[in-house]
């Protein structure tokens, strides 16, 4: 996009400025596993993520306004309102896994939430919890407690992002579970517009911002297969790769299987054929 300034990079996405008020978010087909971006791309992954995010933005705008202005014809780019971003990753956990499970094993709590004793890995929590983290430029985000989060954004804004994050999670987790997908946890990023209103930004309820588990295979007491990346992880584990860059190249069957899982998640959640999305991205917005 030579007419626009590059303003940021994520691991697998790029951000460009259209003008003072608008950005373009481009989702690539790159995939990361064990925190390493692989050389092999997954065709259509960027379209799946962009379409899913658009789907959720439209269906959650009764909970909170969001930054989406429109989807581009390529299906992988979205135009967004430019905001002042909050320096907080807003994580909601409905199940105890990942860093939350590690915290619980060590201390019986995570991000200041005391949890019941006797939880097993991947258990559903009695109620979803808000576990904010800080944005780390390099490496992993760091879990913080509500007191630290309050220092970053102020008491009133923290109360608002907690309430909105929990409401978003309850809505999407219920929609997804009814369609065979557990959203174990999820991460939001919020910004503030020129009038001081809270606005949901980034991408929401995509497999890159959330842990999706196939509900049919859910078994508590162990770590769960990821809906989208399990073939990639299993293949990488089978090689005995040491998980440092550069990662392995993926064989065609692993690429095809992984692409099929992304498309399956898209179609289950949106109830829209992926081919229809490719022909007309705005189909997810109607
Ligand atoms: C913004 N990021 C992180 C995400 C990247 C980088 N609506 C917005 N207004 C202002 N800033 C941002 C957003 C959004 N979303 C998001 N950094 C700035 C990020 C995706 C790709 F390269």
Boltz pocket constraint, residues with backbone or C-beta under 6 A from the ligand:
constraints:
  - pocket:
      binder: B
      contacts: [[A, 7], [A, 8], [A, 9], [A, 10], [A, 13], [A, 14], [A, 15], [A, 23], [A, 25], [A, 67], [A, 80], [A, 81], [A, 82], [A, 83], [A, 84], [A, 85], [A, 191], [A, 201], [A, 202], [A, 203]]
      max_distance: 6.0
